[in-house]
Amino acid sequence: MKGLNQMNETFNFSELVAMFLKGAKVKCIDGTFLPDVRLPYTPEEIDKPEKGKFYTIREVIETYGGSPGVLLEEIINSQFRFVVPGIRENRIYEPPFALSRFELY
C-alpha cells in the first residue's frame, strides 16, 4: 500500500483534504517522535500514535509549517499556542500528526 508521505509530493493540500475525509481508517507507520525546539510542547506532553496501530481520522488541518496534518479520533490532546515568526500569526490549536506517519487501511 502506498504511504501517505509519497502522496504529499503529488497532491496539494485541498486535494489531500478531499481524499482524507473524516472517518478514514489509517495505520501508523512511524511512531518515532523526537524533540523539536520549534514546537511549543515536548513529545512527553502529548499522546501520540503508535507504530502498527490503527486510527480514524477526525480532521485534516494545516500544521504550523503549512503542511497538512491529521487529528485522530482515538487521540485528543490539549491545545498549544504555536508561534512561527515570519510564517503566520500565532495560533492556538491541537497538534496534528504528519500525514507521512500513516498509510490508508
Phi and psi restraints in degrees (range 20) as a CNS / XPLOR table:
assign (resid 1 and name C) (resid 2 and name N)
       (resid 2 and name CA) (resid 2 and name C) 1.0 -72.7 20.0 2
assign (resid 2 and name N) (resid 2 and name CA)
       (resid 2 and name C) (resid 3 and name N) 1.0 127.7 20.0 2
assign (resid 2 and name C) (resid 3 and name N)
       (resid 3 and name CA) (resid 3 and name C) 1.0 -70.9 20.0 2
assign (resid 3 and name N) (resid 3 and name CA)
       (resid 3 and name C) (resid 4 and name N) 1.0 151.7 20.0 2
assign (resid 3 and name C) (resid 4 and name N)
       (resid 4 and name CA) (resid 4 and name C) 1.0 -66.1 20.0 2
assign (resid 4 and name N) (resid 4 and name CA)
       (resid 4 and name C) (resid 5 and name N) 1.0 -26.9 20.0 2
assign (resid 4 and name C) (resid 5 and name N)
       (resid 5 and name CA) (resid 5 and name C) 1.0 -64.5 20.0 2
assign (resid 5 and name N) (resid 5 and name CA)
       (resid 5 and name C) (resid 6 and name N) 1.0 -31.7 20.0 2
assign (resid 5 and name C) (resid 6 and name N)
       (resid 6 and name CA) (resid 6 and name C) 1.0 -69.3 20.0 2
assign (resid 6 and name N) (resid 6 and name CA)
       (resid 6 and name C) (resid 7 and name N) 1.0 -32.0 20.0 2
assign (resid 6 and name C) (resid 7 and name N)
       (resid 7 and name CA) (resid 7 and name C) 1.0 -73.7 20.0 2
assign (resid 7 and name N) (resid 7 and name CA)
       (resid 7 and name C) (resid 8 and name N) 1.0 -28.8 20.0 2
assign (resid 7 and name C) (resid 8 and name N)
       (resid 8 and name CA) (resid 8 and name C) 1.0 -55.4 20.0 2
assign (resid 8 and name N) (resid 8 and name CA)
       (resid 8 and name C) (resid 9 and name N) 1.0 -30.8 20.0 2
assign (resid 8 and name C) (resid 9 and name N)
       (resid 9 and name CA) (resid 9 and name C) 1.0 -77.0 20.0 2
assign (resid 9 and name N) (resid 9 and name CA)
       (resid 9 and name C) (resid 10 and name N) 1.0 -20.5 20.0 2
assign (resid 9 and name C) (resid 10 and name N)
       (resid 10 and name CA) (resid 10 and name C) 1.0 -114.1 20.0 2
assign (resid 10 and name N) (resid 10 and name CA)
       (resid 10 and name C) (resid 11 and name N) 1.0 -8.0 20.0 2
assign (resid 10 and name C) (resid 11 and name N)
       (resid 11 and name CA) (resid 11 and name C) 1.0 -122.1 20.0 2
assign (resid 11 and name N) (resid 11 and name CA)
       (resid 11 and name C) (resid 12 and name N) 1.0 145.9 20.0 2
assign (resid 11 and name C) (resid 12 and name N)
       (resid 12 and name CA) (resid 12 and name C) 1.0 -88.5 20.0 2
assign (resid 12 and name N) (resid 12 and name CA)
       (resid 12 and name C) (resid 13 and name N) 1.0 172.8 20.0 2
assign (resid 12 and name C) (resid 13 and name N)
       (resid 13 and name CA) (resid 13 and name C) 1.0 -56.4 20.0 2
assign (resid 13 and name N) (resid 13 and name CA)
       (resid 13 and name C) (resid 14 and name N) 1.0 -47.2 20.0 2
assign (resid 13 and name C) (resid 14 and name N)
       (resid 14 and name CA) (resid 14 and name C) 1.0 -64.3 20.0 2
assign (resid 14 and name N) (resid 14 and name CA)
       (resid 14 and name C) (resid 15 and name N) 1.0 -33.5 20.0 2
assign (resid 14 and name C) (resid 15 and name N)
       (resid 15 and name CA) (resid 15 and name C) 1.0 -68.5 20.0 2
assign (resid 15 and name N) (resid 15 and name CA)
       (resid 15 and name C) (resid 16 and name N) 1.0 -39.2 20.0 2
assign (resid 15 and name C) (resid 16 and name N)
       (resid 16 and name CA) (resid 16 and name C) 1.0 -64.4 20.0 2
assign (resid 16 and name N) (resid 16 and name CA)
       (resid 16 and name C) (resid 17 and name N) 1.0 -41.3 20.0 2
assign (resid 16 and name C) (resid 17 and name N)
       (resid 17 and name CA) (resid 17 and name C) 1.0 -59.1 20.0 2
assign (resid 17 and name N) (resid 17 and name CA)
       (resid 17 and name C) (resid 18 and name N) 1.0 -43.6 20.0 2
assign (resid 17 and name C) (resid 18 and name N)
       (resid 18 and name CA) (resid 18 and name C) 1.0 -63.5 20.0 2
assign (resid 18 and name N) (resid 18 and name CA)
       (resid 18 and name C) (resid 19 and name N) 1.0 -35.5 20.0 2
assign (resid 18 and name C) (resid 19 and name N)
       (resid 19 and name CA) (resid 19 and name C) 1.0 -75.4 20.0 2
assign (resid 19 and name N) (resid 19 and name CA)
       (resid 19 and name C) (resid 20 and name N) 1.0 -39.1 20.0 2
assign (resid 19 and name C) (resid 20 and name N)
       (resid 20 and name CA) (resid 20 and name C) 1.0 -107.3 20.0 2
assign (resid 20 and name N) (resid 20 and name CA)
       (resid 20 and name C) (resid 21 and name N) 1.0 71.5 20.0 2
assign (resid 20 and name C) (resid 21 and name N)
       (resid 21 and name CA) (resid 21 and name C) 1.0 -75.6 20.0 2
assign (resid 21 and name N) (resid 21 and name CA)
       (resid 21 and name C) (resid 22 and name N) 1.0 163.0 20.0 2
assign (resid 21 and name C) (resid 22 and name N)
       (resid 22 and name CA) (resid 22 and name C) 1.0 -50.7 20.0 2
assign (resid 22 and name N) (resid 22 and name CA)
       (resid 22 and name C) (resid 23 and name N) 1.0 133.6 20.0 2
assign (resid 22 and name C) (resid 23 and name N)
       (resid 23 and name CA) (resid 23 and name C) 1.0 99.0 20.0 2
assign (resid 23 and name N) (resid 23 and name CA)
       (resid 23 and name C) (resid 24 and name N) 1.0 -8.1 20.0 2
assign (resid 23 and name C) (resid 24 and name N)
       (resid 24 and name CA) (resid 24 and name C) 1.0 -65.2 20.0 2
assign (resid 24 and name N) (resid 24 and name CA)
       (resid 24 and name C) (resid 25 and name N) 1.0 139.7 20.0 2
assign (resid 24 and name C) (resid 25 and name N)
       (resid 25 and name CA) (resid 25 and name C) 1.0 -93.0 20.0 2
assign (resid 25 and name N) (resid 25 and name CA)
       (resid 25 and name C) (resid 26 and name N) 1.0 133.1 20.0 2
assign (resid 25 and name C) (resid 26 and name N)
       (resid 26 and name CA) (resid 26 and name C) 1.0 -135.4 20.0 2
assign (resid 26 and name N) (resid 26 and name CA)
       (resid 26 and name C) (resid 27 and name N) 1.0 157.9 20.0 2
assign (resid 26 and name C) (resid 27 and name N)
       (resid 27 and name CA) (resid 27 and name C) 1.0 -114.6 20.0 2
assign (resid 27 and name N) (resid 27 and name CA)
       (resid 27 and name C) (resid 28 and name N) 1.0 133.9 20.0 2
assign (resid 27 and name C) (resid 28 and name N)
       (resid 28 and name CA) (resid 28 and name C) 1.0 -75.2 20.0 2
assign (resid 28 and name N) (resid 28 and name CA)
       (resid 28 and name C) (resid 29 and name N) 1.0 125.3 20.0 2
assign (resid 28 and name C) (resid 29 and name N)
       (resid 29 and name CA) (resid 29 and name C) 1.0 -112.5 20.0 2
assign (resid 29 and name N) (resid 29 and name CA)
       (resid 29 and name C) (resid 30 and name N) 1.0 -3.5 20.0 2
assign (resid 29 and name C) (resid 30 and name N)
       (resid 30 and name CA) (resid 30 and name C) 1.0 -145.7 20.0 2
assign (resid 30 and name N) (resid 30 and name CA)
       (resid 30 and name C) (resid 31 and name N) 1.0 102.8 20.0 2
assign (resid 30 and name C) (resid 31 and name N)
       (resid 31 and name CA) (resid 31 and name C) 1.0 -105.8 20.0 2
assign (resid 31 and name N) (resid 31 and name CA)
       (resid 31 and name C) (resid 32 and name N) 1.0 18.7 20.0 2
assign (resid 31 and name C) (resid 32 and name N)
       (resid 32 and name CA) (resid 32 and name C) 1.0 -90.4 20.0 2
assign (resid 32 and name N) (resid 32 and name CA)
       (resid 32 and name C) (resid 33 and name N) 1.0 125.2 20.0 2
assign (resid 32 and name C) (resid 33 and name N)
       (resid 33 and name CA) (resid 33 and name C) 1.0 -127.1 20.0 2
assign (resid 33 and name N) (resid 33 and name CA)
       (resid 33 and name C) (resid 34 and name N) 1.0 114.2 20.0 2
assign (resid 33 and name C) (resid 34 and name N)
       (resid 34 and name CA) (resid 34 and name C) 1.0 -102.8 20.0 2
assign (resid 34 and name N) (resid 34 and name CA)
       (resid 34 and name C) (resid 35 and name N) 1.0 152.6 20.0 2
assign (resid 34 and name C) (resid 35 and name N)
       (resid 35 and name CA) (resid 35 and name C) 1.0 -59.6 20.0 2
assign (resid 35 and name N) (resid 35 and name CA)
       (resid 35 and name C) (resid 36 and name N) 1.0 143.4 20.0 2
assign (resid 35 and name C) (resid 36 and name N)
       (resid 36 and name CA) (resid 36 and name C) 1.0 -136.0 20.0 2
assign (resid 36 and name N) (resid 36 and name CA)
       (resid 36 and name C) (resid 37 and name N) 1.0 114.3 20.0 2
assign (resid 36 and name C) (resid 37 and name N)
       (resid 37 and name CA) (resid 37 and name C) 1.0 -64.1 20.0 2
assign (resid 37 and name N) (resid 37 and name CA)
       (resid 37 and name C) (resid 38 and name N) 1.0 -16.6 20.0 2
assign (resid 37 and name C) (resid 38 and name N)
       (resid 38 and name CA) (resid 38 and name C) 1.0 -78.0 20.0 2
assign (resid 38 and name N) (resid 38 and name CA)
       (resid 38 and name C) (resid 39 and name N) 1.0 -15.7 20.0 2
assign (resid 38 and name C) (resid 39 and name N)
       (resid 39 and name CA) (resid 39 and name C) 1.0 -92.9 20.0 2
assign (resid 39 and name N) (resid 39 and name CA)
       (resid 39 and name C) (resid 40 and name N) 1.0 148.8 20.0 2
assign (resid 39 and name C) (resid 40 and name N)
       (resid 40 and name CA) (resid 40 and name C) 1.0 -83.7 20.0 2
assign (resid 40 and name N) (resid 40 and name CA)
       (resid 40 and name C) (resid 41 and name N) 1.0 17.1 20.0 2
assign (resid 40 and name C) (resid 41 and name N)
       (resid 41 and name CA) (resid 41 and name C) 1.0 -150.2 20.0 2
assign (resid 41 and name N) (resid 41 and name CA)
       (resid 41 and name C) (resid 42 and name N) 1.0 164.3 20.0 2
assign (resid 41 and name C) (resid 42 and name N)
       (resid 42 and name CA) (resid 42 and name C) 1.0 -103.8 20.0 2
assign (resid 42 and name N) (resid 42 and name CA)
       (resid 42 and name C) (resid 43 and name N) 1.0 161.2 20.0 2
assign (resid 42 and name C) (resid 43 and name N)
       (resid 43 and name CA) (resid 43 and name C) 1.0 -56.5 20.0 2
assign (resid 43 and name N) (resid 43 and name CA)
       (resid 43 and name C) (resid 44 and name N) 1.0 -28.3 20.0 2
assign (resid 43 and name C) (resid 44 and name N)
       (resid 44 and name CA) (resid 44 and name C) 1.0 -73.6 20.0 2
assign (resid 44 and name N) (resid 44 and name CA)
       (resid 44 and name C) (resid 45 and name N) 1.0 -17.3 20.0 2
assign (resid 44 and name C) (resid 45 and name N)
       (resid 45 and name CA) (resid 45 and name C) 1.0 -87.1 20.0 2
assign (resid 45 and name N) (resid 45 and name CA)
       (resid 45 and name C) (resid 46 and name N) 1.0 -4.6 20.0 2
assign (resid 45 and name C) (resid 46 and name N)
       (resid 46 and name CA) (resid 46 and name C) 1.0 -129.8 20.0 2
assign (resid 46 and name N) (resid 46 and name CA)
       (resid 46 and name C) (resid 47 and name N) 1.0 155.6 20.0 2
assign (resid 46 and name C) (resid 47 and name N)
       (resid 47 and name CA) (resid 47 and name C) 1.0 -80.9 20.0 2
assign (resid 47 and name N) (resid 47 and name CA)
       (resid 47 and name C) (resid 48 and name N) 1.0 140.6 20.0 2
assign (resid 47 and name C) (resid 48 and name N)
       (resid 48 and name CA) (resid 48 and name C) 1.0 -129.1 20.0 2
assign (resid 48 and name N) (resid 48 and name CA)
       (resid 48 and name C) (resid 49 and name N) 1.0 154.3 20.0 2
assign (resid 48 and name C) (resid 49 and name N)
       (resid 49 and name CA) (resid 49 and name C) 1.0 -69.9 20.0 2
assign (resid 49 and name N) (resid 49 and name CA)
       (resid 49 and name C) (resid 50 and name N) 1.0 151.1 20.0 2
assign (resid 49 and name C) (resid 50 and name N)
       (resid 50 and name CA) (resid 50 and name C) 1.0 -110.4 20.0 2
assign (resid 50 and name N) (resid 50 and name CA)
       (resid 50 and name C) (resid 51 and name N) 1.0 138.0 20.0 2
assign (resid 50 and name C) (resid 51 and name N)
       (resid 51 and name CA) (resid 51 and name C) 1.0 -55.4 20.0 2
assign (resid 51 and name N) (resid 51 and name CA)
       (resid 51 and name C) (resid 52 and name N) 1.0 133.7 20.0 2
assign (resid 51 and name C) (resid 52 and name N)
       (resid 52 and name CA) (resid 52 and name C) 1.0 91.1 20.0 2
assign (resid 52 and name N) (resid 52 and name CA)
       (resid 52 and name C) (resid 53 and name N) 1.0 -13.6 20.0 2
assign (resid 52 and name C) (resid 53 and name N)
       (resid 53 and name CA) (resid 53 and name C) 1.0 -91.0 20.0 2
assign (resid 53 and name N) (resid 53 and name CA)
       (resid 53 and name C) (resid 54 and name N) 1.0 157.1 20.0 2
assign (resid 53 and name C) (resid 54 and name N)
       (resid 54 and name CA) (resid 54 and name C) 1.0 -104.0 20.0 2
assign (resid 54 and name N) (resid 54 and name CA)
       (resid 54 and name C) (resid 55 and name N) 1.0 145.8 20.0 2
assign (resid 54 and name C) (resid 55 and name N)
       (resid 55 and name CA) (resid 55 and name C) 1.0 -140.8 20.0 2
assign (resid 55 and name N) (resid 55 and name CA)
       (resid 55 and name C) (resid 56 and name N) 1.0 166.5 20.0 2
assign (resid 55 and name C) (resid 56 and name N)
       (resid 56 and name CA) (resid 56 and name C) 1.0 -117.9 20.0 2
assign (resid 56 and name N) (resid 56 and name CA)
       (resid 56 and name C) (resid 57 and name N) 1.0 128.8 20.0 2
assign (resid 56 and name C) (resid 57 and name N)
       (resid 57 and name CA) (resid 57 and name C) 1.0 -70.7 20.0 2
assign (resid 57 and name N) (resid 57 and name CA)
       (resid 57 and name C) (resid 58 and name N) 1.0 124.7 20.0 2
assign (resid 57 and name C) (resid 58 and name N)
       (resid 58 and name CA) (resid 58 and name C) 1.0 -89.4 20.0 2
assign (resid 58 and name N) (resid 58 and name CA)
       (resid 58 and name C) (resid 59 and name N) 1.0 -38.6 20.0 2
assign (resid 58 and name C) (resid 59 and name N)
       (resid 59 and name CA) (resid 59 and name C) 1.0 -164.5 20.0 2
assign (resid 59 and name N) (resid 59 and name CA)
       (resid 59 and name C) (resid 60 and name N) 1.0 149.7 20.0 2
assign (resid 59 and name C) (resid 60 and name N)
       (resid 60 and name CA) (resid 60 and name C) 1.0 -108.8 20.0 2
assign (resid 60 and name N) (resid 60 and name CA)
       (resid 60 and name C) (resid 61 and name N) 1.0 124.7 20.0 2
assign (resid 60 and name C) (resid 61 and name N)
       (resid 61 and name CA) (resid 61 and name C) 1.0 -133.3 20.0 2
assign (resid 61 and name N) (resid 61 and name CA)
       (resid 61 and name C) (resid 62 and name N) 1.0 165.0 20.0 2
assign (resid 61 and name C) (resid 62 and name N)
       (resid 62 and name CA) (resid 62 and name C) 1.0 -81.0 20.0 2
assign (resid 62 and name N) (resid 62 and name CA)
       (resid 62 and name C) (resid 63 and name N) 1.0 132.9 20.0 2
assign (resid 62 and name C) (resid 63 and name N)
       (resid 63 and name CA) (resid 63 and name C) 1.0 -79.4 20.0 2
assign (resid 63 and name N) (resid 63 and name CA)
       (resid 63 and name C) (resid 64 and name N) 1.0 174.2 20.0 2
assign (resid 63 and name C) (resid 64 and name N)
       (resid 64 and name CA) (resid 64 and name C) 1.0 -60.0 20.0 2
assign (resid 64 and name N) (resid 64 and name CA)
       (resid 64 and name C) (resid 65 and name N) 1.0 -26.1 20.0 2
assign (resid 64 and name C) (resid 65 and name N)
       (resid 65 and name CA) (resid 65 and name C) 1.0 -92.7 20.0 2
assign (resid 65 and name N) (resid 65 and name CA)
       (resid 65 and name C) (resid 66 and name N) 1.0 -1.1 20.0 2
assign (resid 65 and name C) (resid 66 and name N)
       (resid 66 and name CA) (resid 66 and name C) 1.0 98.4 20.0 2
assign (resid 66 and name N) (resid 66 and name CA)
       (resid 66 and name C) (resid 67 and name N) 1.0 -4.4 20.0 2
assign (resid 66 and name C) (resid 67 and name N)
       (resid 67 and name CA) (resid 67 and name C) 1.0 -93.3 20.0 2
assign (resid 67 and name N) (resid 67 and name CA)
       (resid 67 and name C) (resid 68 and name N) 1.0 160.7 20.0 2
assign (resid 67 and name C) (resid 68 and name N)
       (resid 68 and name CA) (resid 68 and name C) 1.0 -74.8 20.0 2
assign (resid 68 and name N) (resid 68 and name CA)
       (resid 68 and name C) (resid 69 and name N) 1.0 143.9 20.0 2
assign (resid 68 and name C) (resid 69 and name N)
       (resid 69 and name CA) (resid 69 and name C) 1.0 -139.2 20.0 2
assign (resid 69 and name N) (resid 69 and name CA)
       (resid 69 and name C) (resid 70 and name N) 1.0 168.9 20.0 2
assign (resid 69 and name C) (resid 70 and name N)
       (resid 70 and name CA) (resid 70 and name C) 1.0 -122.2 20.0 2
assign (resid 70 and name N) (resid 70 and name CA)
       (resid 70 and name C) (resid 71 and name N) 1.0 147.3 20.0 2
assign (resid 70 and name C) (resid 71 and name N)
       (resid 71 and name CA) (resid 71 and name C) 1.0 -105.1 20.0 2
assign (resid 71 and name N) (resid 71 and name CA)
       (resid 71 and name C) (resid 72 and name N) 1.0 144.0 20.0 2
assign (resid 71 and name C) (resid 72 and name N)
       (resid 72 and name CA) (resid 72 and name C) 1.0 -113.0 20.0 2
assign (resid 72 and name N) (resid 72 and name CA)
       (resid 72 and name C) (resid 73 and name N) 1.0 143.8 20.0 2
assign (resid 72 and name C) (resid 73 and name N)
       (resid 73 and name CA) (resid 73 and name C) 1.0 -59.7 20.0 2
assign (resid 73 and name N) (resid 73 and name CA)
       (resid 73 and name C) (resid 74 and name N) 1.0 -38.2 20.0 2
assign (resid 73 and name C) (resid 74 and name N)
       (resid 74 and name CA) (resid 74 and name C) 1.0 -80.8 20.0 2
assign (resid 74 and name N) (resid 74 and name CA)
       (resid 74 and name C) (resid 75 and name N) 1.0 -13.4 20.0 2
assign (resid 74 and name C) (resid 75 and name N)
       (resid 75 and name CA) (resid 75 and name C) 1.0 -130.4 20.0 2
assign (resid 75 and name N) (resid 75 and name CA)
       (resid 75 and name C) (resid 76 and name N) 1.0 118.5 20.0 2
assign (resid 75 and name C) (resid 76 and name N)
       (resid 76 and name CA) (resid 76 and name C) 1.0 -124.8 20.0 2
assign (resid 76 and name N) (resid 76 and name CA)
       (resid 76 and name C) (resid 77 and name N) 1.0 116.2 20.0 2
assign (resid 76 and name C) (resid 77 and name N)
       (resid 77 and name CA) (resid 77 and name C) 1.0 -105.5 20.0 2
assign (resid 77 and name N) (resid 77 and name CA)
       (resid 77 and name C) (resid 78 and name N) 1.0 166.5 20.0 2
assign (resid 77 and name C) (resid 78 and name N)
       (resid 78 and name CA) (resid 78 and name C) 1.0 -66.8 20.0 2
assign (resid 78 and name N) (resid 78 and name CA)
       (resid 78 and name C) (resid 79 and name N) 1.0 162.5 20.0 2
assign (resid 78 and name C) (resid 79 and name N)
       (resid 79 and name CA) (resid 79 and name C) 1.0 -89.9 20.0 2
assign (resid 79 and name N) (resid 79 and name CA)
       (resid 79 and name C) (resid 80 and name N) 1.0 148.6 20.0 2
assign (resid 79 and name C) (resid 80 and name N)
       (resid 80 and name CA) (resid 80 and name C) 1.0 -130.1 20.0 2
assign (resid 80 and name N) (resid 80 and name CA)
       (resid 80 and name C) (resid 81 and name N) 1.0 154.6 20.0 2
assign (resid 80 and name C) (resid 81 and name N)
       (resid 81 and name CA) (resid 81 and name C) 1.0 -86.6 20.0 2
assign (resid 81 and name N) (resid 81 and name CA)
       (resid 81 and name C) (resid 82 and name N) 1.0 120.3 20.0 2
assign (resid 81 and name C) (resid 82 and name N)
       (resid 82 and name CA) (resid 82 and name C) 1.0 -99.4 20.0 2
assign (resid 82 and name N) (resid 82 and name CA)
       (resid 82 and name C) (resid 83 and name N) 1.0 123.7 20.0 2
assign (resid 82 and name C) (resid 83 and name N)
       (resid 83 and name CA) (resid 83 and name C) 1.0 -118.8 20.0 2
assign (resid 83 and name N) (resid 83 and name CA)
       (resid 83 and name C) (resid 84 and name N) 1.0 112.7 20.0 2
assign (resid 83 and name C) (resid 84 and name N)
       (resid 84 and name CA) (resid 84 and name C) 1.0 -125.8 20.0 2
assign (resid 84 and name N) (resid 84 and name CA)
       (resid 84 and name C) (resid 85 and name N) 1.0 94.2 20.0 2
assign (resid 84 and name C) (resid 85 and name N)
       (resid 85 and name CA) (resid 85 and name C) 1.0 -57.1 20.0 2
assign (resid 85 and name N) (resid 85 and name CA)
       (resid 85 and name C) (resid 86 and name N) 1.0 133.0 20.0 2
assign (resid 85 and name C) (resid 86 and name N)
       (resid 86 and name CA) (resid 86 and name C) 1.0 79.6 20.0 2
assign (resid 86 and name N) (resid 86 and name CA)
       (resid 86 and name C) (resid 87 and name N) 1.0 -6.8 20.0 2
assign (resid 86 and name C) (resid 87 and name N)
       (resid 87 and name CA) (resid 87 and name C) 1.0 -106.7 20.0 2
assign (resid 87 and name N) (resid 87 and name CA)
       (resid 87 and name C) (resid 88 and name N) 1.0 -49.5 20.0 2
assign (resid 87 and name C) (resid 88 and name N)
       (resid 88 and name CA) (resid 88 and name C) 1.0 -162.0 20.0 2
assign (resid 88 and name N) (resid 88 and name CA)
       (resid 88 and name C) (resid 89 and name N) 1.0 170.5 20.0 2
assign (resid 88 and name C) (resid 89 and name N)
       (resid 89 and name CA) (resid 89 and name C) 1.0 -67.5 20.0 2
assign (resid 89 and name N) (resid 89 and name CA)
       (resid 89 and name C) (resid 90 and name N) 1.0 161.8 20.0 2
assign (resid 89 and name C) (resid 90 and name N)
       (resid 90 and name CA) (resid 90 and name C) 1.0 -63.4 20.0 2
assign (resid 90 and name N) (resid 90 and name CA)
       (resid 90 and name C) (resid 91 and name N) 1.0 136.9 20.0 2
assign (resid 90 and name C) (resid 91 and name N)
       (resid 91 and name CA) (resid 91 and name C) 1.0 -135.9 20.0 2
assign (resid 91 and name N) (resid 91 and name CA)
       (resid 91 and name C) (resid 92 and name N) 1.0 152.8 20.0 2
assign (resid 91 and name C) (resid 92 and name N)
       (resid 92 and name CA) (resid 92 and name C) 1.0 -114.8 20.0 2
assign (resid 92 and name N) (resid 92 and name CA)
       (resid 92 and name C) (resid 93 and name N) 1.0 121.0 20.0 2
assign (resid 92 and name C) (resid 93 and name N)
       (resid 93 and name CA) (resid 93 and name C) 1.0 -161.2 20.0 2
assign (resid 93 and name N) (resid 93 and name CA)
       (resid 93 and name C) (resid 94 and name N) 1.0 166.2 20.0 2
assign (resid 93 and name C) (resid 94 and name N)
       (resid 94 and name CA) (resid 94 and name C) 1.0 -71.8 20.0 2
assign (resid 94 and name N) (resid 94 and name CA)
       (resid 94 and name C) (resid 95 and name N) 1.0 133.2 20.0 2
assign (resid 94 and name C) (resid 95 and name N)
       (resid 95 and name CA) (resid 95 and name C) 1.0 -63.7 20.0 2
assign (resid 95 and name N) (resid 95 and name CA)
       (resid 95 and name C) (resid 96 and name N) 1.0 125.2 20.0 2
assign (resid 95 and name C) (resid 96 and name N)
       (resid 96 and name CA) (resid 96 and name C) 1.0 -85.7 20.0 2
assign (resid 96 and name N) (resid 96 and name CA)
       (resid 96 and name C) (resid 97 and name N) 1.0 166.2 20.0 2
assign (resid 96 and name C) (resid 97 and name N)
       (resid 97 and name CA) (resid 97 and name C) 1.0 -106.8 20.0 2
assign (resid 97 and name N) (resid 97 and name CA)
       (resid 97 and name C) (resid 98 and name N) 1.0 139.5 20.0 2
assign (resid 97 and name C) (resid 98 and name N)
       (resid 98 and name CA) (resid 98 and name C) 1.0 -59.9 20.0 2
assign (resid 98 and name N) (resid 98 and name CA)
       (resid 98 and name C) (resid 99 and name N) 1.0 140.8 20.0 2
assign (resid 98 and name C) (resid 99 and name N)
       (resid 99 and name CA) (resid 99 and name C) 1.0 -59.5 20.0 2
assign (resid 99 and name N) (resid 99 and name CA)
       (resid 99 and name C) (resid 100 and name N) 1.0 -29.9 20.0 2
assign (resid 99 and name C) (resid 100 and name N)
       (resid 100 and name CA) (resid 100 and name C) 1.0 -65.0 20.0 2
assign (resid 100 and name N) (resid 100 and name CA)
       (resid 100 and name C) (resid 101 and name N) 1.0 -11.3 20.0 2
assign (resid 100 and name C) (resid 101 and name N)
       (resid 101 and name CA) (resid 101 and name C) 1.0 -82.5 20.0 2
assign (resid 101 and name N) (resid 101 and name CA)
       (resid 101 and name C) (resid 102 and name N) 1.0 -3.3 20.0 2
assign (resid 101 and name C) (resid 102 and name N)
       (resid 102 and name CA) (resid 102 and name C) 1.0 -134.2 20.0 2
assign (resid 102 and name N) (resid 102 and name CA)
       (resid 102 and name C) (resid 103 and name N) 1.0 159.4 20.0 2
assign (resid 102 and name C) (resid 103 and name N)
       (resid 103 and name CA) (resid 103 and name C) 1.0 -132.2 20.0 2
assign (resid 103 and name N) (resid 103 and name CA)
       (resid 103 and name C) (resid 104 and name N) 1.0 150.2 20.0 2
assign (resid 103 and name C) (resid 104 and name N)
       (resid 104 and name CA) (resid 104 and name C) 1.0 -65.3 20.0 2
assign (resid 104 and name N) (resid 104 and name CA)
       (resid 104 and name C) (resid 105 and name N) 1.0 145.4 20.0 2
